[in-house]
Amino acid sequence: MTQTPTSFDAADQDAAALQVAAMCQALRAPGAEMASVVDKVCEQAQARGLEDAADDLARIRKACARLCALIEEFADAPRAARENPAQWLATQGHLRHDLRTPLNAVKGYGDMLIDDWSAGPGQPLQDDLRATLRLADQLLALIATPQEAP
Amino acid sequence: MKLLLVEDNEMNRDMLSRRLLRRGYEIVMAVDGGQGVEMAGSELPDLILMDMSLPVIDGWEATRRIKAAEATRHIPVIGLTAHAMAGDREKAIEAGCNDYDTKPVELDRLIAKIEALLPGKPA
């Protein structure tokens, strides 16, 4: 009696895990690109002596690292789902939320720095910050749209 | 204009409060729903920005309590949630929120909602 729903649930779980894995694959390249642009901004800000921005840049950098770590953690979601189904079930519900949180931080702090750097020594760094925000938007769009299972 | 921001995430709180400060708002902050209800009464802000996923008591319950109390029921509440799920808006309105927005916050959109609830009040 319970056989059918159980196997249905398992198939459902597999499909969800595959979807997450596909999403993480798609997030990987823009995520890594965003992290490297942010590294570049941090280095240039330091070189230009923009010390007021150091704390906010550190937050942006930390958020990028968090995002990349999550992407790697869930890139192999089907295996995680097989090996520890209970933990997988507990995490998958808020995975998209967890992925959005660091992007929220990148966008918010990035926006503020763009304002701060509208003039003065930070101005040449604005383009890289804008590129960072575009990548963050791209990542948010990928997270918002679950990839349909074939 | 005084806004009460109820948000448990340190980074979100820091970011949103600073962005609103730059737009000329006065900001007071609470880190959980219980403190939010308490500060709504003690600070009597012009408007409350309420994150919905909060520790101690969640944003829905905190809003219900604020709207149930004589001293605070007139204060407009904007519910904020990161889950852009169908039904979230209705759930927030049902709890007593006057409006609702999703995170990540688009600052101009949020400010338009704040201004719509407080017509004629300068930041």
Contacts between the chains, C-beta under 8 A, distances in Angstrom:
chain1	res1	chain2	res2	distance
A	59	B	11	6.5
A	63	B	11	7.6
A	97	B	82	5.2
A	97	B	83	6.4
A	100	B	82	5.9
A	100	B	103	7.5
A	100	B	104	6.8
A	101	B	9	7.3
A	101	B	12	7.9
A	101	B	82	7.2
A	103	B	104	6.8
A	104	B	12	6.6
A	104	B	82	7.5
A	104	B	103	5.9
A	104	B	104	4.0
A	104	B	105	7.7
A	105	B	11	5.0
A	105	B	12	7.4
A	105	B	15	6.6
A	107	B	104	5.5
A	108	B	12	7.7
A	108	B	15	3.9
A	108	B	16	7.0
A	108	B	19	6.7
A	108	B	104	7.0
A	108	B	105	7.3
A	109	B	15	6.1
A	111	B	19	7.3
A	111	B	107	7.2
A	112	B	15	7.4
A	112	B	18	6.6
A	112	B	19	6.3
A	112	B	22	7.6
A	115	B	22	7.3
A	140	B	104	7.2
A	144	B	84	7.5
